[in-house]
Amino acid sequence: MEVQNFEQIFQQKIDTEIKIEPKDWMPDAYRKTNIRQISQHAHSEVVGMLPEGNWITRAPSLKRKAILLAKVQDEAGHGLYLYSAAETLGTSRDEMIEQLLTGKAKYSSIFNYPTLTWADMGAIGWLVDGAAILNQVMLCRTSYGPYARAMVRICKEESFHQRQGFEILLVLSKGTDEQKAMCQDAINRWWWPSLMMFGPKDSESTNSDLSMKWKIKRKSNDELRQNFIDMIAEQVKVLGMILPDPNLKWNEEKKHYDFGEINWDEFWSVVKGNGPCNKQRLEARKKAHQNGSWVREAALAYAEKRNKKQIKVA
């Protein structure tokens, strides 16, 4: 069969909502796009542990420590699911991690911002994980089977993370004047970076058209961003706080909130490695990778020893 026929069969599967599986024929561009997206998603989960792990020992109570520790552990698991999903496309975990450590592969720009107060743990849960959920629920229906199945469990755990974050801010919003100010400050600092999480404007997103055609994505960056703003603009009222956007206003005609312009210069600067914590995050991952080398070597030696025993028995 000609490649053109394979492409027609492939697209027909996509159009009829049949999942693409690892052994199915797929265009090289589809494979590469999924490897890029899934590996970057995995990197984001792993790097995302760093700003929160910074607060585990400083959480205000044993209960808060246990909850935050469980959340960070969840994120490590998400990274493992996603690396495994990407490996089914023919790349190796070693390759993906090497690309992260050398700066060739990107991760979500949001994790290059510092966590200055305990309220940041609430803002990350509510805003950052809230933005992630909107994108990830859509990915439960993505066309590549292993990715879609991994996302089902990830989304269940992320929904807990968002509720946990909102509860932290809710408690602070009902506290002392100092706690209320801390809550508002965290919202002010994390609001705009959260909007940047959805990526560049559709007009500047180079991968969106093919991703939509192949149903890797179901909604565009701008659609998801608007849905997020509409959701958070209502939820913030429960906290008695405000979002730091003087242009935020309900548009009765559009049935959506209007909002101000994002600082795209800041977005691209962070993406290119010039954010407040870019170097710090990468150095932390490099150090962890180096310190964990003996574990990987021991696991490999054990696996080889076990294989030799099995061969002798056989």
The 8 nearest C-alpha neighbors of each residue, nearest first, counted from 0:
[[1, 4, 2, 5, 3, 6, 8, 7],
 [0, 2, 3, 4, 5, 6, 7, 8],
 [1, 3, 5, 4, 6, 0, 7, 26],
 [4, 2, 6, 1, 5, 7, 0, 8],
 [5, 3, 7, 6, 1, 2, 8, 0],
 [4, 6, 2, 8, 7, 3, 9, 1],
 [7, 5, 9, 3, 4, 8, 10, 2],
 [6, 8, 4, 10, 9, 5, 11, 3],
 [7, 9, 11, 5, 6, 10, 4, 12],
 [10, 8, 6, 12, 7, 11, 5, 13],
 [11, 9, 13, 7, 12, 8, 14, 6],
 [10, 12, 14, 8, 13, 9, 7, 15],
 [13, 11, 17, 15, 9, 10, 14, 16],
 [12, 14, 10, 16, 11, 15, 17, 213],
 [13, 15, 11, 12, 16, 10, 17, 213],
 [14, 16, 12, 13, 17, 11, 10, 18],
 [17, 15, 13, 14, 12, 18, 142, 11],
 [18, 16, 12, 15, 13, 19, 142, 14],
 [19, 17, 144, 142, 143, 20, 16, 13],
 [18, 20, 143, 144, 142, 23, 17, 21],
 [19, 21, 23, 144, 22, 18, 143, 145],
 [22, 20, 23, 87, 88, 19, 145, 144],
 [21, 23, 20, 24, 19, 87, 88, 25],
 [24, 22, 20, 21, 25, 19, 9, 18],
 [23, 25, 22, 26, 5, 9, 21, 19],
 [24, 26, 23, 27, 29, 9, 30, 6],
 [27, 25, 29, 28, 30, 24, 6, 9],
 [26, 28, 30, 29, 31, 25, 32, 24],
 [27, 29, 31, 26, 30, 32, 25, 33],
 [30, 28, 32, 26, 27, 31, 33, 25],
 [29, 31, 27, 33, 28, 32, 34, 26],
 [32, 30, 28, 34, 33, 29, 35, 27],
 [33, 31, 29, 35, 34, 30, 28, 36],
 [32, 34, 36, 30, 35, 31, 37, 29],
 [35, 33, 31, 37, 32, 85, 36, 38],
 [34, 36, 32, 33, 38, 37, 39, 31],
 [37, 35, 33, 39, 38, 34, 40, 32],
 [38, 36, 40, 34, 39, 33, 35, 85],
 [37, 39, 41, 40, 35, 36, 34, 42],
 [40, 38, 42, 106, 36, 41, 37, 105],
 [39, 41, 37, 43, 38, 42, 36, 44],
 [42, 40, 78, 38, 81, 44, 39, 43],
 [43, 41, 39, 45, 40, 44, 106, 46],
 [44, 42, 106, 40, 46, 41, 107, 45],
 [43, 45, 47, 41, 78, 74, 42, 46],
 [44, 46, 42, 47, 43, 48, 78, 75],
 [45, 47, 43, 48, 44, 49, 42, 280],
 [48, 46, 44, 45, 49, 43, 110, 50],
 [47, 49, 46, 71, 51, 45, 52, 50],
 [48, 50, 52, 47, 51, 46, 53, 280],
 [51, 49, 53, 52, 114, 48, 47, 113],
 [52, 50, 53, 49, 54, 48, 120, 55],
 [53, 51, 49, 54, 55, 48, 50, 71],
 [52, 54, 51, 50, 55, 49, 56, 114],
 [55, 53, 57, 52, 51, 56, 58, 117],
 [56, 54, 52, 64, 57, 58, 53, 67],
 [55, 57, 54, 58, 64, 53, 52, 59],
 [58, 56, 54, 55, 59, 64, 53, 117],
 [57, 59, 64, 55, 60, 63, 56, 54],
 [60, 58, 57, 63, 61, 64, 117, 62],
 [61, 59, 63, 62, 58, 64, 57, 65],
 [62, 60, 64, 63, 65, 59, 58, 66],
 [61, 63, 65, 60, 64, 66, 59, 58],
 [62, 64, 66, 60, 61, 65, 58, 67],
 [65, 63, 61, 67, 58, 62, 55, 66],
 [64, 66, 68, 62, 63, 67, 69, 61],
 [67, 65, 69, 63, 68, 64, 70, 62],
 [66, 68, 70, 64, 69, 65, 63, 71],
 [69, 67, 65, 71, 70, 66, 64, 72],
 [70, 68, 72, 66, 67, 71, 65, 73],
 [69, 71, 67, 73, 72, 68, 66, 74],
 [70, 72, 74, 68, 73, 48, 69, 67],
 [71, 73, 69, 75, 70, 74, 68, 76],
 [74, 72, 70, 76, 71, 75, 69, 77],
 [73, 75, 77, 71, 76, 44, 72, 78],
 [76, 74, 72, 78, 73, 77, 45, 71],
 [75, 77, 73, 79, 74, 78, 80, 72],
 [78, 76, 74, 80, 79, 75, 153, 81],
 [77, 79, 41, 81, 75, 44, 76, 80],
 [78, 80, 76, 82, 81, 77, 83, 75],
 [81, 79, 77, 83, 78, 82, 149, 84],
 [80, 82, 84, 78, 41, 83, 79, 85],
 [83, 81, 85, 79, 84, 80, 41, 78],
 [82, 84, 86, 80, 81, 85, 79, 87],
 [85, 83, 81, 145, 82, 86, 87, 146],
 [86, 84, 82, 87, 83, 88, 34, 37],
 [85, 87, 90, 83, 88, 91, 84, 89],
 [88, 86, 85, 89, 84, 21, 83, 90],
 [89, 87, 86, 85, 90, 21, 30, 34],
 [90, 88, 86, 87, 91, 85, 21, 34],
 [89, 91, 86, 88, 85, 94, 92, 87],
 [92, 90, 94, 93, 86, 95, 89, 85],
 [91, 93, 95, 94, 96, 82, 86, 90],
 [92, 94, 96, 91, 95, 97, 90, 98],
 [95, 93, 97, 91, 92, 96, 98, 90],
 [94, 96, 92, 98, 97, 93, 99, 91],
 [95, 97, 99, 93, 98, 94, 92, 100],
 [96, 98, 94, 100, 99, 95, 93, 101],
 [97, 99, 103, 104, 95, 101, 96, 100],
 [100, 98, 104, 96, 102, 97, 101, 103],
 [99, 101, 97, 102, 98, 285, 96, 281],
 [102, 100, 98, 99, 103, 97, 104, 96],
 [101, 103, 99, 104, 100, 98, 105, 281],
 [104, 102, 98, 101, 99, 105, 100, 97],
 [105, 103, 99, 98, 102, 39, 106, 101],
 [104, 106, 39, 103, 99, 102, 107, 270],
 [105, 107, 43, 39, 42, 108, 40, 104],
 [106, 108, 43, 109, 110, 196, 105, 39],
 [107, 109, 110, 111, 270, 269, 106, 196],
 [110, 108, 107, 111, 192, 112, 196, 193],
 [111, 109, 112, 108, 47, 107, 50, 46],
 [110, 112, 276, 277, 109, 108, 274, 275],
 [111, 113, 110, 276, 275, 109, 114, 274],
 [114, 112, 115, 276, 50, 111, 275, 110],
 [115, 113, 119, 50, 116, 112, 51, 120],
 [114, 116, 113, 119, 117, 118, 185, 112],
 [117, 115, 118, 119, 114, 181, 185, 120],
 [116, 118, 119, 120, 58, 115, 54, 121],
 [119, 117, 121, 116, 120, 182, 185, 181],
 [118, 120, 122, 121, 117, 185, 116, 114],
 [121, 119, 123, 118, 122, 117, 124, 164],
 [120, 122, 164, 167, 124, 118, 119, 168],
 [121, 123, 119, 125, 124, 126, 120, 186],
 [124, 122, 127, 120, 126, 121, 125, 119],
 [125, 123, 164, 161, 128, 121, 122, 160],
 [124, 126, 161, 164, 165, 122, 129, 123],
 [125, 127, 129, 123, 122, 128, 124, 130],
 [128, 126, 123, 130, 129, 193, 124, 125],
 [127, 129, 131, 124, 130, 161, 126, 125],
 [130, 128, 126, 132, 127, 125, 131, 161],
 [129, 131, 127, 128, 133, 132, 126, 227],
 [130, 132, 128, 134, 129, 133, 135, 127],
 [133, 131, 135, 129, 134, 130, 136, 128],
 [134, 132, 130, 131, 135, 136, 129, 137],
 [133, 135, 131, 132, 137, 136, 138, 130],
 [134, 136, 138, 132, 137, 133, 131, 154],
 [137, 135, 138, 139, 133, 134, 132, 154],
 [136, 138, 135, 139, 134, 140, 217, 133],
 [137, 139, 141, 135, 140, 136, 147, 150],
 [140, 138, 147, 150, 136, 137, 151, 141],
 [141, 139, 138, 147, 137, 142, 136, 217],
 [142, 140, 138, 215, 147, 139, 143, 214],
 [141, 143, 18, 215, 214, 19, 144, 140],
 [144, 142, 19, 18, 146, 141, 145, 147],
 [143, 145, 18, 147, 146, 20, 19, 142],
 [146, 144, 148, 84, 147, 143, 149, 20],
 [147, 145, 149, 144, 148, 84, 143, 150],
 [146, 148, 139, 144, 150, 141, 149, 145],
 [149, 147, 145, 150, 151, 146, 144, 139],
 [150, 148, 146, 147, 151, 80, 152, 145],
 [149, 151, 153, 147, 139, 148, 152, 154],
 [152, 150, 154, 148, 153, 149, 139, 155],
 [151, 153, 155, 154, 150, 149, 156, 148],
 [152, 154, 150, 156, 155, 151, 157, 77],
 [155, 153, 157, 156, 152, 151, 150, 158],
 [156, 154, 152, 158, 153, 157, 151, 159],
 [155, 157, 159, 153, 154, 158, 152, 160],
 [156, 158, 160, 154, 159, 155, 153, 161],
 [159, 157, 161, 160, 155, 156, 154, 162],
 [160, 158, 162, 156, 157, 161, 163, 155],
 [161, 159, 157, 163, 158, 124, 162, 164],
 [160, 162, 124, 125, 164, 158, 163, 159],
 [163, 161, 165, 159, 164, 160, 166, 158],
 [162, 164, 160, 166, 161, 165, 159, 167],
 [165, 163, 121, 124, 125, 161, 167, 166],
 [164, 166, 125, 162, 168, 167, 163, 121],
 [167, 165, 169, 163, 164, 168, 162, 170],
 [168, 166, 121, 164, 170, 165, 169, 171],
 [169, 167, 171, 165, 121, 166, 170, 172],
 [168, 170, 166, 172, 171, 167, 238, 165],
 [171, 169, 173, 167, 168, 172, 166, 174],
 [170, 172, 168, 174, 178, 173, 169, 179],
 [173, 171, 179, 169, 170, 174, 168, 238],
 [174, 172, 171, 170, 169, 175, 179, 178],
 [175, 173, 171, 172, 178, 179, 170, 176],
 [174, 176, 178, 177, 179, 173, 171, 172],
 [175, 177, 179, 178, 180, 174, 181, 172],
 [176, 178, 180, 175, 179, 181, 174, 182],
 [179, 177, 181, 175, 171, 180, 176, 174],
 [180, 178, 172, 182, 176, 181, 177, 171],
 [179, 181, 177, 183, 178, 182, 184, 176],
 [182, 180, 178, 184, 179, 183, 118, 177],
 [183, 181, 179, 185, 180, 184, 118, 168],
 [184, 182, 186, 180, 185, 181, 187, 240],
 [183, 185, 187, 181, 186, 182, 180, 188],
 [184, 186, 188, 119, 182, 187, 183, 118],
 [187, 185, 183, 189, 184, 188, 190, 122],
 [188, 186, 184, 185, 243, 190, 189, 183],
 [187, 189, 185, 186, 190, 184, 191, 192],
 [190, 188, 186, 192, 187, 191, 193, 185],
 [191, 189, 193, 192, 186, 187, 188, 194],
 [190, 192, 194, 193, 189, 195, 261, 188],
 [193, 191, 195, 194, 189, 190, 109, 196],
 [194, 192, 190, 196, 191, 195, 127, 189],
 [193, 195, 191, 196, 192, 197, 224, 190],
 [194, 196, 192, 193, 197, 198, 191, 266],
 [197, 195, 193, 198, 194, 109, 192, 107],
 [198, 196, 220, 195, 224, 194, 199, 223],
 [197, 199, 196, 195, 220, 200, 204, 194],
 [200, 198, 204, 203, 201, 197, 220, 195],
 [199, 201, 203, 202, 221, 204, 220, 198],
 [202, 200, 204, 203, 220, 221, 199, 219],
 [201, 203, 200, 204, 199, 205, 207, 221],
 [204, 202, 200, 201, 199, 205, 207, 206],
 [205, 203, 201, 206, 207, 199, 202, 200],
 [204, 206, 207, 203, 208, 202, 201, 209],
 [205, 207, 204, 208, 209, 210, 32, 211],
 [206, 208, 210, 209, 204, 205, 211, 219],
 [209, 207, 211, 210, 206, 212, 205, 204],
 [208, 210, 212, 211, 207, 213, 206, 214],
 [209, 211, 215, 207, 213, 216, 208, 212],
 [210, 212, 214, 216, 208, 209, 213, 207],
 [213, 211, 209, 214, 210, 208, 215, 216],
 [212, 214, 210, 211, 215, 209, 13, 142],
 [215, 213, 211, 216, 212, 142, 217, 141],
 [214, 216, 141, 210, 142, 213, 211, 217],
 [217, 215, 214, 211, 210, 218, 141, 138],
 [218, 216, 214, 211, 137, 215, 219, 141],
 [217, 219, 216, 222, 223, 220, 211, 137],
 [218, 220, 222, 221, 223, 201, 207, 217],
 [221, 219, 197, 223, 222, 201, 198, 224],
 [220, 222, 224, 223, 219, 200, 201, 225],
 [223, 221, 219, 225, 224, 220, 218, 226],
 [222, 224, 226, 220, 225, 221, 227, 219],
 [223, 225, 221, 227, 222, 226, 197, 220],
 [226, 224, 228, 222, 227, 223, 221, 229],
 [227, 225, 223, 229, 224, 228, 230, 222],
 [226, 228, 224, 230, 225, 229, 231, 223],
 [229, 227, 225, 231, 230, 226, 232, 224],
 [228, 230, 226, 232, 227, 231, 256, 225],
 [231, 229, 227, 228, 232, 233, 226, 234],
 [230, 232, 234, 228, 233, 229, 235, 227],
 [233, 231, 229, 230, 235, 234, 228, 236],
 [232, 234, 231, 235, 236, 230, 229, 237],
 [233, 235, 231, 236, 237, 232, 230, 238],
 [236, 234, 238, 237, 233, 232, 240, 231],
 [235, 237, 239, 234, 238, 233, 240, 232],
 [238, 236, 235, 239, 234, 233, 240, 169],
 [239, 237, 235, 240, 236, 169, 172, 234],
 [238, 240, 236, 237, 235, 241, 172, 173],
 [239, 241, 238, 235, 183, 236, 242, 172],
 [242, 240, 243, 235, 239, 236, 183, 186],
 [241, 243, 244, 187, 186, 240, 190, 235],
 [244, 242, 187, 241, 245, 190, 186, 191],
 [243, 245, 246, 247, 242, 259, 258, 241],
 [246, 244, 247, 243, 259, 258, 242, 248],
 [247, 245, 259, 258, 244, 248, 257, 260],
 [248, 246, 258, 257, 244, 245, 256, 259],
 [249, 247, 257, 256, 246, 250, 258, 245],
 [248, 250, 256, 255, 257, 251, 247, 254],
 [251, 249, 255, 253, 256, 252, 254, 257],
 [250, 252, 254, 253, 249, 255, 256, 248],
 [251, 253, 250, 254, 255, 249, 256, 257],
 [252, 254, 255, 250, 251, 256, 249, 257],
 [255, 253, 251, 252, 250, 256, 249, 229],
 [256, 254, 253, 250, 249, 229, 257, 251],
 [257, 255, 249, 248, 250, 229, 258, 247],
 [256, 258, 248, 247, 249, 250, 255, 246],
 [259, 257, 247, 246, 256, 248, 260, 244],
 [260, 258, 246, 244, 261, 247, 257, 245],
 [259, 261, 262, 258, 263, 246, 244, 191],
 [260, 262, 263, 259, 191, 195, 194, 266],
 [263, 261, 264, 265, 260, 266, 191, 195],
 [262, 264, 266, 265, 261, 267, 199, 195],
 [263, 265, 267, 266, 262, 268, 269, 261],
 [266, 264, 268, 263, 262, 267, 269, 274],
 [267, 265, 263, 269, 264, 268, 270, 195],
 [266, 268, 270, 264, 269, 265, 271, 263],
 [267, 269, 265, 271, 273, 266, 270, 264],
 [268, 270, 274, 273, 272, 271, 266, 267],
 [271, 269, 267, 272, 268, 108, 266, 273],
 [272, 270, 268, 269, 273, 267, 274, 266],
 [273, 271, 269, 270, 277, 274, 268, 278],
 [272, 274, 269, 268, 271, 277, 275, 270],
 [273, 275, 269, 277, 276, 111, 272, 268],
 [274, 276, 112, 111, 277, 273, 113, 269],
 [277, 275, 111, 279, 274, 278, 112, 280],
 [278, 276, 111, 274, 280, 279, 272, 275],
 [279, 277, 281, 280, 276, 282, 272, 273],
 [278, 280, 276, 282, 277, 281, 283, 111],
 [281, 279, 283, 277, 282, 278, 276, 284],
 [280, 282, 284, 278, 283, 279, 285, 277],
 [281, 283, 285, 279, 284, 280, 278, 286],
 [284, 282, 280, 286, 281, 285, 279, 287],
 [283, 285, 287, 281, 286, 282, 288, 280],
 [286, 284, 282, 288, 287, 283, 281, 100],
 [285, 287, 289, 283, 288, 284, 290, 282],
 [288, 286, 284, 290, 289, 285, 291, 283],
 [287, 289, 285, 291, 286, 290, 284, 292],
 [288, 290, 286, 292, 291, 287, 285, 293],
 [291, 289, 287, 288, 292, 286, 293, 294],
 [292, 290, 288, 294, 289, 293, 287, 295],
 [291, 293, 295, 289, 294, 290, 296, 288],
 [292, 294, 296, 295, 291, 297, 290, 289],
 [295, 293, 297, 291, 292, 296, 298, 290],
 [294, 296, 298, 292, 297, 293, 299, 291],
 [297, 295, 293, 299, 294, 298, 300, 292],
 [298, 296, 300, 294, 299, 295, 293, 301],
 [297, 299, 301, 295, 296, 300, 294, 302],
 [298, 300, 302, 296, 297, 301, 295, 303],
 [301, 299, 297, 303, 302, 298, 296, 304],
 [300, 302, 304, 298, 299, 303, 297, 305],
 [301, 303, 299, 305, 300, 304, 298, 306],
 [304, 302, 306, 300, 305, 301, 299, 307],
 [305, 303, 301, 307, 306, 302, 300, 308],
 [304, 306, 302, 308, 303, 307, 301, 309],
 [307, 305, 309, 303, 308, 304, 302, 310],
 [308, 306, 310, 304, 309, 305, 303, 311],
 [309, 307, 311, 305, 306, 310, 312, 304],
 [308, 310, 306, 312, 311, 307, 313, 305],
 [309, 311, 307, 313, 308, 312, 306, 305],
 [312, 310, 308, 309, 313, 307, 306, 305],
 [311, 313, 309, 310, 308, 307, 306, 305],
 [312, 310, 311, 309, 308, 307, 306, 305]]
